[in-house]
Amino acid sequence: MPPLQPKSREDLISSALESLYSIERLSDSEKIEGIRVALVNLLESERQELATDRTKPVA
C-alpha cells in the first residue's frame, strides 16, 4: 500500500463532512469507522500544524 499523501486542512474537513453526510447508506460500524478515521486525520493534521508553529523562530 503506497503512503498517503498529506492532505490540506480543507481536504480533511471536507472528508469529515463527507463521512457525516454519507452515513445514511452504511452500516453502523462503517459509519463509526468512517467518522473516526476522518476526525483522527483532521486532529493529527492540527497537531502537526501546532508542532510546526512551535518550532518556528519568533521574529
Secondary structure by P-SEA (a helix, b strand, c coil): ccccccccaaaaaaaaaaaaaacccccaaaaaaaaaaaaaaaaaaaaaaaaaaaacccc
